[in-house]
Amino acid sequence: MKRSIIETILGAVVLFTAVGFLTFSYNSSGFSNQNSYKVTARFNSVDGLAVGSDIRIGGIKIGSVTDLYVDMDSYEAVVSFSINDNINLPVDSEIIISSSGLLGGKYIKINPVKKNNGKTEKITAGGVFENTKDVLSMEEMLGRVIFLVTDEDD
């Protein structure tokens, strides 16, 4: 009898722990019912960016990537993403694909432009950001460093 009570208590602890992990992962995944609006940006290269990648301002997540596709007319990579409703961004904000670290994933960094005491036009749902900077791949960076190092030896 004593063994069955211990097994029941241990099973309840495991069950509560599993529910806690599920709740934590649901809240941190961005699937919660938060209102947002969708916008797009065009890039020449989006290497490493994926659906679900973060959209950040100053390191704080304000949205996520919802779709990636190639525009067959211009052959540019088009990134669609959602931004929280309470964030009103200027249309001419700088959109940069950045890396979370040396081996980390990619995310979109937004640098809002501050002009005319905040009287800049704001982007609306369905808007397109024009001021974008492409991702710089690891191979390109290594090539530049090697070129700089070998160029100095001459």
C-alpha positions as CSV (number, residue, x, y, z in Angstrom):
1,M,0.0,0.0,0.0
2,K,2.8,2.4,0.9
3,R,4.5,1.8,-2.5
4,S,1.3,2.6,-4.5
5,I,0.9,6.0,-2.7
6,I,4.6,6.9,-3.6
7,E,4.0,5.9,-7.2
8,T,0.8,8.0,-7.4
9,I,2.6,11.1,-5.9
10,L,5.6,10.6,-8.3
11,G,3.2,10.3,-11.2
12,A,1.4,13.5,-10.2
13,V,4.8,15.3,-10.0
14,V,5.7,14.1,-13.5
15,L,2.3,15.2,-14.9
16,F,2.5,18.7,-13.3
17,T,6.1,19.1,-14.6
18,A,5.0,18.1,-18.2
19,V,2.1,20.6,-18.0
20,G,4.5,23.3,-16.8
21,F,6.9,22.7,-19.7
22,L,4.0,22.7,-22.3
23,T,2.7,26.0,-20.9
24,F,6.2,27.6,-21.0
25,S,6.8,26.4,-24.5
26,Y,3.4,27.7,-25.7
27,N,3.9,31.1,-24.1
28,S,7.5,31.5,-25.5
29,S,6.6,30.3,-29.0
30,G,4.6,33.3,-30.0
31,F,1.4,31.3,-30.7
32,S,-0.6,33.2,-28.1
33,N,-3.5,35.3,-29.2
34,Q,-1.6,38.6,-29.6
35,N,-3.0,41.0,-32.2
36,S,-0.6,41.9,-35.0
37,Y,-0.4,43.3,-38.5
38,K,1.5,41.9,-41.5
39,V,4.1,43.8,-43.6
40,T,6.8,42.8,-46.1
41,A,10.3,43.6,-47.0
42,R,12.4,42.7,-50.1
43,F,16.0,41.4,-50.0
44,N,18.6,40.1,-52.5
45,S,19.6,37.4,-50.0
46,V,18.0,35.9,-46.8
47,D,20.4,33.1,-46.1
48,G,19.6,31.4,-42.8
49,L,16.3,33.2,-42.2
50,A,13.3,30.9,-41.6
51,V,9.6,31.1,-41.0
52,G,9.2,31.8,-37.2
53,S,12.5,33.8,-36.9
54,D,12.2,36.8,-34.6
55,I,11.7,40.4,-35.5
56,R,13.5,42.6,-32.9
57,I,14.0,46.2,-32.0
58,G,16.8,46.7,-29.5
59,G,17.0,43.0,-28.8
60,I,13.3,42.8,-27.8
61,K,11.0,40.5,-29.9
62,I,8.2,42.4,-31.5
63,G,7.0,39.9,-34.1
64,S,8.0,36.9,-36.2
65,V,8.6,35.9,-39.9
66,T,5.4,34.4,-41.4
67,D,6.4,33.6,-45.0
68,L,9.4,33.6,-47.3
69,Y,9.2,33.4,-51.1
70,V,10.8,34.6,-54.3
71,D,9.2,37.3,-56.5
72,M,9.4,35.7,-60.0
73,D,9.4,39.2,-61.6
74,S,12.3,40.8,-59.8
75,Y,13.9,37.6,-58.4
76,E,14.1,39.1,-55.0
77,A,13.5,37.3,-51.7
78,V,10.3,38.6,-50.2
79,V,9.9,38.2,-46.4
80,S,6.4,38.6,-44.8
81,F,6.3,39.2,-41.1
82,S,3.9,40.1,-38.4
83,I,4.5,42.9,-35.9
84,N,2.6,43.5,-32.6
85,D,-0.3,46.0,-32.9
86,N,1.1,48.2,-30.2
87,I,4.3,48.9,-32.3
88,N,4.0,51.7,-34.8
89,L,7.1,51.8,-37.0
90,P,8.2,54.6,-39.4
91,V,8.0,53.5,-43.1
92,D,11.6,54.4,-43.7
93,S,12.9,52.2,-40.8
94,E,16.1,50.2,-41.6
95,I,15.4,46.5,-41.9
96,I,18.5,44.3,-41.4
97,I,19.0,40.5,-41.4
98,S,21.3,39.9,-38.4
99,S,22.8,36.9,-36.7
100,S,22.2,35.7,-33.1
101,G,25.8,34.8,-32.8
102,L,28.6,33.0,-34.6
103,L,26.6,29.8,-34.9
104,G,23.2,31.2,-34.0
105,G,20.2,31.6,-36.2
106,K,19.2,34.7,-38.1
107,Y,16.6,37.3,-37.2
108,I,15.4,40.6,-38.5
109,K,16.6,43.7,-36.7
110,I,14.6,46.9,-37.1
111,N,16.2,50.3,-36.6
112,P,13.4,52.9,-36.5
113,V,14.2,56.3,-38.0
114,K,13.8,59.3,-35.8
115,K,12.9,62.4,-37.8
116,N,11.0,65.6,-37.3
117,N,10.1,65.0,-33.7
118,G,8.4,61.7,-34.5
119,K,6.2,63.1,-37.3
120,T,7.4,60.4,-39.8
121,E,4.8,58.4,-41.7
122,K,4.0,55.1,-40.1
123,I,3.7,51.8,-41.9
124,T,0.3,50.2,-42.0
125,A,-0.9,46.6,-42.5
126,G,0.1,45.3,-45.9
127,G,2.9,47.9,-46.2
128,V,6.4,47.3,-47.7
129,F,9.6,48.4,-46.1
130,E,12.0,49.7,-48.7
131,N,15.1,50.4,-46.6
132,T,16.6,46.9,-46.3
133,K,20.1,45.4,-45.9
134,D,20.9,41.9,-47.0
135,V,22.5,39.2,-44.9
136,L,26.2,38.8,-45.1
137,S,27.0,35.1,-45.3
138,M,29.9,33.5,-43.3
139,E,31.7,32.6,-46.6
140,E,31.6,36.2,-47.8
141,M,33.0,37.5,-44.5
142,L,35.8,34.9,-44.5
143,G,36.6,35.8,-48.1
144,R,36.9,39.5,-47.2
145,V,39.1,38.7,-44.2
146,I,41.4,36.5,-46.3
147,F,41.6,39.1,-49.0
148,L,42.5,41.8,-46.5
149,V,45.1,39.6,-44.9
150,T,46.8,38.5,-48.1
151,D,46.6,42.0,-49.6
152,E,48.6,43.5,-46.7
153,D,51.5,41.0,-47.3
154,D,52.2,42.4,-50.8
